[in-house]
Amino acid sequence: MSNGAAQPPKVFISYSWDSETHQNRVLDLANRLRRDGIDCNIDLYETSPQVGWPRWMSHQINKAQFVLVVCTETYQKRFTGQEEPGKGKGVNWEGTIINQYLYDQIDNNKFIPVIFFPQDAPYIPVELRRITFHVLDEQGYERLYRLLTAQPLHKKPEVGSVRPLPPLEEKLVQTIPIGRDRQESADLASDRQRRLNELYNDVRRKYYKSRDWSAVINIFGQMQPDFFDPDGLYRQAREELRKQQKDKEQLRKQQEQKIQEIKNLYQRGNDYFQNNNWYQAQQCFGEILHREPNGYLETVRRLEQIQQKQQEATRIALAAIVVSWLITIPLDSSLSGGGTPLAGAIGGGLSGGMIWWLSQQRQSTGENRRVQFLLFCFVGLILGGILKALLQALTQDMSLFNGLDPILTACAGAIIAIGLLFWQYPVPKQHL
């Protein structure tokens, strides 16, 4: 690092969770870099970023001056999307970002492949093989540190003055035999033509058949401009390369559009989740997994949390019904002096418990949920009171309505259930 540098270089480490031992190696590397004055960051320093893991990783890669890519067999599989579905979502996402960087900026020194063991060299992704990699032994760490801090091992000396040389004496030139000079020139030209023909045949035999158009064009760039190309290899290679670049650009735009759509779905689902709209959040996160099985790290976790919330809502609803029974049965008995108190309690408990549970599962907005919740509570109260009055009439004096105690009993049960559920699951304040 130069003496005039105001800020230490920022470094982010991209790696795969192969094993606990491998994670500890990466953590030791990050800790050592930080001790040596480099602002290094990895996911192990974070618990659960508020913006979510995908945005956090994207932000870290964007702001880092260098990204160290720790290459292993597992990392290569996940980087290239060959891992089993559901595994290595972090590396899959980082690989998409890194590929986009390499595509947009041809001469990019931001990404540096590193390996802990020499036998991991074959697992460096193809996109990074043109970049010098570093084996992280002691000497390799020093070379990497010199690169990150712009401290080369050999300092380039200043350019000196041009040294004048005397011209060749005229008589010395005249002593060169003209015939031998012409023969040597002809031999050199013949040898050059022979090597060019061999190179041309090599292009046709190897690179053209493997459709490595970039290699074909690079080799032709080393030949003479007027070299005879009887098979038209150069022209066809240029056309195929332009087509490949066009297809690649179209694929990149499609991937960008897909990523943006997934980001929007994730944000919308997260907003629904924060506002207790479990059904809508479940639809958004489910759509993400349908479009991209190896998508966001938080998606599966959010779906599990939604399932837990829905199970909690069911348990609370049932508990509210039971509590309303235990309280409204003695109340009804004291008001009516016996009779059938269970009927009114059932009406109140069901109105406050089951209807709220259904609204948690199916309603689309907070306002609709509130309106339908109150409407069903009101209907439940009436049905509870009528049910009790009817049973009393059938079992006692056949009177249709035996006082106001059925209505009071149903109201008491509903109020108890409503209170418990609002305490556990308040109505969302935000209308989405």
C-alpha positions as CSV (number, residue, x, y, z in Angstrom):
1,M,0.0,0.0,0.0
2,S,1.4,3.4,-1.0
3,N,2.3,5.8,1.8
4,G,-0.1,8.4,0.4
5,A,-3.2,6.1,0.5
6,A,-5.9,7.5,2.6
7,Q,-8.1,4.4,2.9
8,P,-7.1,0.7,3.1
9,P,-8.1,-1.4,0.1
10,K,-11.6,-3.0,0.5
11,V,-11.6,-6.8,-0.1
12,F,-14.5,-9.2,-0.2
13,I,-14.1,-13.0,-0.1
14,S,-16.4,-15.3,-2.1
15,Y,-16.3,-18.9,-1.1
16,S,-18.5,-22.0,-0.6
17,W,-19.4,-23.7,2.7
18,D,-17.6,-27.0,1.9
19,S,-17.0,-27.9,5.6
20,E,-16.4,-26.3,9.0
21,T,-12.6,-26.7,8.4
22,H,-12.8,-24.9,5.1
23,Q,-14.9,-22.1,6.7
24,N,-12.3,-21.7,9.5
25,R,-9.5,-21.4,6.8
26,V,-11.4,-18.6,5.1
27,L,-12.1,-16.9,8.4
28,D,-8.4,-17.1,9.3
29,L,-7.5,-15.6,6.0
30,A,-10.0,-12.7,6.5
31,N,-8.8,-12.1,10.0
32,R,-5.1,-12.0,8.9
33,L,-5.8,-9.6,6.1
34,R,-7.6,-7.2,8.5
35,R,-4.7,-7.4,11.0
36,D,-2.4,-6.6,8.1
37,G,-4.3,-3.3,7.3
38,I,-6.8,-4.5,4.6
39,D,-10.5,-3.9,5.0
40,C,-11.6,-7.5,4.3
41,N,-15.2,-8.7,4.7
42,I,-17.0,-12.1,4.6
43,D,-20.4,-13.3,5.4
44,L,-19.3,-14.9,8.7
45,Y,-19.0,-11.4,10.1
46,E,-22.7,-10.9,9.6
47,T,-25.7,-12.5,11.4
48,S,-28.6,-11.6,9.2
49,P,-28.4,-8.3,7.2
50,Q,-31.6,-6.3,7.1
51,V,-31.5,-5.9,3.3
52,G,-31.3,-9.7,2.9
53,W,-28.3,-11.8,1.8
54,P,-28.7,-11.3,-2.0
55,R,-28.5,-7.5,-1.7
56,W,-25.8,-7.6,0.9
57,M,-23.6,-9.8,-1.3
58,S,-24.2,-7.6,-4.4
59,H,-23.4,-4.5,-2.3
60,Q,-20.1,-6.1,-1.0
61,I,-19.0,-7.1,-4.5
62,N,-19.8,-3.6,-5.9
63,K,-18.0,-1.6,-3.3
64,A,-14.9,-4.0,-3.0
65,Q,-11.7,-3.0,-4.8
66,F,-10.8,-6.7,-5.0
67,V,-12.9,-9.9,-4.7
68,L,-10.9,-13.0,-3.6
69,V,-12.6,-16.1,-5.1
70,V,-11.6,-19.2,-3.0
71,C,-11.8,-22.0,-5.6
72,T,-12.6,-25.6,-4.6
73,E,-14.5,-28.4,-6.4
74,T,-17.7,-27.5,-4.5
75,Y,-17.3,-23.8,-5.4
76,Q,-16.9,-24.6,-9.1
77,K,-20.1,-26.7,-9.2
78,R,-22.1,-24.0,-7.5
79,F,-20.5,-21.2,-9.6
80,T,-21.4,-23.0,-12.8
81,G,-24.9,-24.0,-11.6
82,Q,-24.0,-27.8,-11.6
83,E,-24.9,-28.3,-7.9
84,E,-28.0,-30.0,-6.7
85,P,-31.1,-27.7,-6.6
86,G,-31.4,-25.9,-3.3
87,K,-27.7,-26.1,-2.4
88,G,-25.1,-23.3,-2.6
89,K,-27.5,-20.5,-3.4
90,G,-25.1,-17.8,-2.1
91,V,-22.3,-18.9,-4.5
92,N,-24.8,-19.3,-7.3
93,W,-25.9,-15.7,-6.8
94,E,-22.3,-14.4,-6.5
95,G,-21.4,-16.3,-9.6
96,T,-24.1,-14.5,-11.6
97,I,-22.8,-11.1,-10.4
98,I,-19.1,-12.0,-11.1
99,N,-20.0,-13.3,-14.7
100,Q,-21.8,-10.0,-15.3
101,Y,-18.7,-8.0,-14.2
102,L,-16.4,-10.0,-16.4
103,Y,-18.7,-9.6,-19.4
104,D,-19.1,-5.8,-19.0
105,Q,-15.4,-5.1,-18.3
106,I,-13.0,-7.2,-20.4
107,D,-9.8,-5.9,-18.7
108,N,-11.0,-6.5,-15.1
109,N,-8.5,-7.2,-12.3
110,K,-11.2,-7.0,-9.6
111,F,-11.6,-10.8,-9.2
112,I,-8.6,-12.8,-8.0
113,P,-8.8,-16.6,-7.8
114,V,-7.0,-18.1,-4.8
115,I,-6.6,-21.8,-3.6
116,F,-5.5,-23.2,-0.3
117,F,-3.9,-26.3,-2.0
118,P,-2.2,-26.8,-5.4
119,Q,-4.5,-29.7,-6.3
120,D,-7.5,-27.3,-6.4
121,A,-6.1,-25.5,-9.4
122,P,-8.3,-27.5,-11.9
123,Y,-11.4,-26.2,-10.1
124,I,-10.8,-22.6,-11.0
125,P,-13.8,-21.5,-13.1
126,V,-13.1,-21.0,-16.8
127,E,-14.1,-17.4,-16.6
128,L,-11.2,-16.7,-14.1
129,R,-8.4,-18.8,-15.6
130,R,-7.0,-16.0,-17.6
131,I,-6.2,-14.3,-14.2
132,T,-3.1,-15.2,-12.2
133,F,-4.1,-17.3,-9.2
134,H,-2.4,-17.5,-5.8
135,V,-1.7,-20.6,-3.7
136,L,-2.2,-19.5,-0.1
137,D,0.9,-20.8,1.5
138,E,3.2,-18.3,3.2
139,Q,4.9,-17.2,-0.1
140,G,1.6,-17.1,-1.9
141,Y,0.1,-14.9,0.8
142,E,3.0,-12.4,0.5
143,R,2.5,-12.2,-3.3
144,L,-1.2,-11.7,-2.8
145,Y,-0.6,-9.1,-0.1
146,R,1.7,-7.2,-2.4
147,L,-0.9,-7.2,-5.2
148,L,-3.7,-6.0,-2.9
149,T,-1.5,-3.2,-1.4
150,A,0.2,-2.2,-4.7
151,Q,3.7,-3.1,-3.4
152,P,5.4,-5.0,-6.2
153,L,8.4,-7.1,-5.4
154,H,10.6,-5.4,-8.0
155,K,10.4,-1.7,-8.3
156,K,10.5,-0.4,-11.9
157,P,13.5,2.0,-12.4
158,E,13.2,5.4,-14.0
159,V,13.7,5.5,-17.8
160,G,17.2,6.8,-18.6
161,S,18.5,8.7,-21.7
162,V,18.8,7.1,-25.1
163,R,22.4,5.9,-25.6
164,P,23.9,7.1,-29.0
165,L,25.5,4.5,-31.2
166,P,27.9,5.2,-34.1
167,P,26.7,4.3,-37.7
168,L,28.0,1.2,-39.5
169,E,31.0,2.0,-41.6
170,E,30.2,2.0,-45.4
171,K,33.1,-0.3,-46.3
172,L,31.9,-2.9,-43.8
173,V,28.5,-3.0,-45.5
174,Q,30.2,-3.5,-48.9
175,T,32.0,-6.6,-47.7
176,I,28.7,-8.5,-47.3
177,P,28.3,-10.9,-50.3
178,I,25.2,-10.0,-52.2
179,G,24.4,-13.5,-53.4
180,R,24.6,-15.1,-49.9
181,D,22.4,-12.3,-48.5
182,R,19.7,-13.0,-51.1
183,Q,19.9,-16.7,-50.5
184,E,19.5,-16.2,-46.7
185,S,16.5,-14.0,-47.3
186,A,14.9,-16.5,-49.6
187,D,15.5,-19.3,-47.0
188,L,14.0,-17.1,-44.2
189,A,10.9,-16.3,-46.4
190,S,10.5,-20.0,-47.2
191,D,10.8,-21.0,-43.6
192,R,8.3,-18.3,-42.5
193,Q,5.8,-19.5,-45.2
194,R,6.2,-23.1,-44.1
195,R,5.4,-22.1,-40.4
196,L,2.5,-20.0,-41.5
197,N,1.0,-22.9,-43.4
198,E,1.5,-25.2,-40.4
199,L,-0.2,-22.6,-38.2
200,Y,-3.1,-22.3,-40.7
201,N,-3.5,-26.1,-40.8
202,D,-3.4,-26.1,-37.0
203,V,-6.2,-23.5,-36.9
204,R,-8.3,-25.6,-39.2
205,R,-7.7,-28.8,-37.4
206,K,-8.0,-27.7,-33.8
207,Y,-9.7,-24.4,-33.2
208,Y,-12.1,-24.3,-36.1
209,K,-13.5,-27.7,-35.4
210,S,-13.9,-26.9,-31.7
211,R,-15.6,-23.6,-32.8
212,D,-13.2,-21.5,-30.7
213,W,-13.7,-18.4,-32.8
214,S,-11.7,-16.1,-30.6
215,A,-8.6,-18.3,-30.9
216,V,-9.0,-18.4,-34.7
217,I,-9.1,-14.6,-34.9
218,N,-6.2,-14.2,-32.5
219,I,-4.0,-16.5,-34.6
220,F,-4.9,-14.8,-37.8
221,G,-3.9,-11.5,-36.2
222,Q,-0.4,-12.9,-35.8
223,M,-0.1,-13.7,-39.6
224,Q,0.6,-11.3,-42.4
225,P,-2.4,-9.2,-43.5
226,D,-2.3,-10.6,-47.1
227,F,-2.0,-14.2,-46.0
228,F,-4.1,-16.4,-48.4
229,D,-7.1,-17.9,-46.6
230,P,-8.4,-20.5,-49.1
231,D,-11.1,-21.9,-46.7
232,G,-12.4,-18.5,-45.5
233,L,-11.7,-19.4,-41.9
234,Y,-11.1,-15.8,-40.8
235,R,-14.2,-14.4,-42.4
236,Q,-16.5,-17.2,-40.9
237,A,-14.9,-16.9,-37.5
238,R,-15.6,-13.2,-37.4
239,E,-19.2,-13.8,-38.4
240,E,-19.7,-16.5,-35.8
241,L,-18.1,-14.4,-33.1
242,R,-20.4,-11.5,-33.8
243,K,-23.3,-13.9,-33.6
244,Q,-22.1,-15.3,-30.3
245,Q,-21.7,-11.8,-28.9
246,K,-25.2,-10.8,-30.0
247,D,-26.7,-14.0,-28.4
248,K,-24.7,-13.4,-25.3
249,E,-25.9,-9.8,-25.1
250,Q,-29.5,-10.9,-25.5
251,L,-29.1,-13.6,-22.9
252,R,-27.5,-11.0,-20.5
253,K,-30.5,-8.7,-21.0
254,Q,-32.9,-11.6,-20.3
255,Q,-31.0,-12.5,-17.2
256,E,-31.0,-8.9,-16.0
257,Q,-34.8,-8.7,-16.5
258,K,-35.3,-12.0,-14.7
259,I,-33.1,-10.9,-11.8
260,Q,-35.0,-7.6,-11.5
261,E,-38.4,-9.4,-11.5
262,I,-37.2,-11.7,-8.8
263,K,-35.9,-8.8,-6.8
264,N,-39.3,-7.0,-7.1
265,L,-41.1,-10.2,-6.1
266,Y,-38.8,-10.6,-3.1
267,Q,-39.3,-7.0,-2.0
268,R,-43.1,-7.3,-2.3
269,G,-43.2,-10.6,-0.4
270,N,-41.0,-9.2,2.3
271,D,-43.4,-6.2,2.7
272,Y,-46.3,-8.5,2.9
273,F,-44.4,-10.6,5.5
274,Q,-43.6,-7.5,7.6
275,N,-47.3,-6.5,7.6
276,N,-48.6,-10.0,8.6
277,N,-50.2,-10.7,5.2
278,W,-49.1,-14.4,5.3
279,Y,-51.1,-15.6,2.3
280,Q,-49.8,-12.9,-0.1
281,A,-46.2,-13.3,1.2
282,Q,-46.5,-17.0,0.6
283,Q,-47.6,-16.5,-3.0
284,C,-44.7,-14.1,-3.7
285,F,-42.0,-16.4,-2.3
286,G,-43.5,-19.4,-3.9
287,E,-43.3,-17.7,-7.3
288,I,-39.6,-16.9,-6.7
289,L,-38.9,-20.6,-6.1
290,H,-40.9,-21.5,-9.2
291,R,-38.9,-19.2,-11.4
292,E,-35.5,-19.7,-9.8
293,P,-35.0,-22.9,-7.7
294,N,-31.5,-21.7,-6.7
295,G,-32.8,-18.2,-6.0
296,Y,-32.5,-16.0,-2.8
297,L,-31.1,-17.4,0.3
298,E,-33.9,-16.0,2.4
299,T,-36.8,-17.3,0.3
300,V,-37.0,-20.8,1.8
301,R,-36.5,-19.4,5.3
302,R,-39.3,-16.9,4.8
303,L,-41.7,-19.7,3.6
304,E,-40.8,-21.7,6.7
305,Q,-41.5,-18.6,8.9
306,I,-44.9,-18.1,7.2
307,Q,-45.8,-21.7,7.8
308,Q,-45.0,-21.3,11.5
309,K,-47.1,-18.1,11.7
310,Q,-50.0,-19.9,10.1
311,Q,-49.7,-22.7,12.6
312,E,-49.5,-20.2,15.4
313,A,-52.7,-18.6,14.2
314,T,-54.5,-21.9,14.2
315,R,-53.3,-22.8,17.8
316,I,-54.3,-19.3,19.0
317,A,-57.8,-19.6,17.4
318,L,-58.4,-23.0,19.1
319,A,-57.1,-21.7,22.4
320,A,-59.4,-18.7,22.2
321,I,-62.4,-21.0,21.7
322,V,-61.5,-23.1,24.7
323,V,-60.9,-20.1,26.9
324,S,-64.2,-18.6,25.8
325,W,-66.0,-21.8,26.8
326,L,-64.4,-21.9,30.2
327,I,-65.4,-18.3,31.0
328,T,-68.8,-18.0,29.3
329,I,-70.2,-21.3,30.7
330,P,-70.2,-20.1,34.3
331,L,-71.4,-16.7,33.2
332,D,-74.3,-18.2,31.2
333,S,-75.2,-20.5,34.1
334,S,-75.4,-17.6,36.5
335,L,-77.7,-15.6,34.1
336,S,-80.0,-18.4,33.1
337,G,-79.8,-20.6,36.1
338,G,-78.9,-23.7,34.1
339,G,-80.2,-24.5,30.6
340,T,-77.8,-25.1,27.7
341,P,-74.9,-22.6,28.2
342,L,-72.6,-24.5,25.8
343,A,-74.6,-23.3,22.7
344,G,-74.0,-19.6,23.2
345,A,-70.3,-20.2,24.1
346,I,-69.8,-22.1,20.9
347,G,-71.3,-19.2,18.9
348,G,-69.0,-16.6,20.5
349,G,-65.9,-18.7,20.4
350,L,-66.3,-19.7,16.8
351,S,-67.1,-16.1,15.7
352,G,-63.9,-14.8,17.3
353,G,-61.6,-17.7,16.5
354,M,-62.3,-19.5,13.3
355,I,-63.3,-16.5,11.3
356,W,-60.1,-14.7,12.2
357,W,-58.1,-17.7,11.3
358,L,-59.8,-17.9,7.9
359,S,-59.1,-14.2,7.3
360,Q,-55.4,-14.7,8.1
361,Q,-55.3,-17.4,5.5
362,R,-57.2,-15.8,2.6
363,Q,-57.8,-12.1,2.7
364,S,-55.8,-9.9,0.4
365,T,-55.4,-6.6,2.3
366,G,-55.5,-5.3,5.9
367,E,-58.7,-3.2,5.3
368,N,-60.6,-6.2,3.8
369,R,-59.5,-8.3,6.7
370,R,-60.8,-5.9,9.3
371,V,-64.2,-5.5,7.6
372,Q,-64.8,-9.2,7.1
373,F,-63.5,-10.0,10.6
374,L,-66.1,-7.6,12.2
375,L,-68.9,-8.8,9.8
376,F,-68.4,-12.5,10.6
377,C,-68.1,-11.7,14.3
378,F,-71.5,-10.0,14.2
379,V,-73.0,-12.9,12.3
380,G,-71.4,-15.4,14.7
381,L,-72.9,-13.5,17.7
382,I,-76.4,-13.7,16.3
383,L,-76.2,-17.3,15.3
384,G,-74.8,-18.2,18.7
385,G,-77.6,-16.5,20.5
386,I,-80.3,-18.0,18.2
387,L,-78.8,-21.5,18.6
388,K,-78.9,-21.3,22.4
389,A,-82.4,-19.9,22.4
390,L,-83.6,-22.6,20.1
391,L,-82.2,-25.3,22.2
392,Q,-83.6,-23.8,25.4
393,A,-87.0,-23.7,23.8
394,L,-86.8,-27.3,22.7
395,T,-85.6,-28.6,26.1
396,Q,-87.5,-26.4,28.5
397,D,-90.7,-24.4,27.9
398,M,-90.8,-24.3,24.0
399,S,-90.4,-20.5,24.2
400,L,-88.5,-19.1,21.1
401,F,-86.5,-16.6,23.1
402,N,-85.9,-17.0,26.8
403,G,-84.6,-13.6,27.8
404,L,-81.4,-11.8,26.8
405,D,-78.9,-14.2,28.3
406,P,-78.2,-16.1,25.0
407,I,-77.1,-12.9,23.4
408,L,-75.0,-11.9,26.4
409,T,-73.3,-15.3,26.5
410,A,-72.4,-15.1,22.8
411,C,-71.1,-11.6,23.2
412,A,-68.9,-12.6,26.1
413,G,-67.4,-15.5,24.2
414,A,-66.7,-13.4,21.1
415,I,-65.1,-10.5,23.1
416,I,-62.8,-13.0,24.8
417,A,-61.7,-14.6,21.6
418,I,-61.4,-11.2,19.8
419,G,-59.2,-9.9,22.6
420,L,-56.8,-12.8,22.6
421,L,-56.4,-12.8,18.9
422,F,-55.9,-9.0,18.6
423,W,-53.3,-9.3,21.3
424,Q,-51.4,-12.0,19.5
425,Y,-52.1,-10.8,15.9
426,P,-52.8,-7.0,15.6
427,V,-54.6,-5.8,12.4
428,P,-51.9,-4.5,10.0
429,K,-51.6,-0.7,9.9
430,Q,-50.4,-0.5,6.3
431,H,-52.7,-1.0,3.4
432,L,-50.7,-2.8,0.6
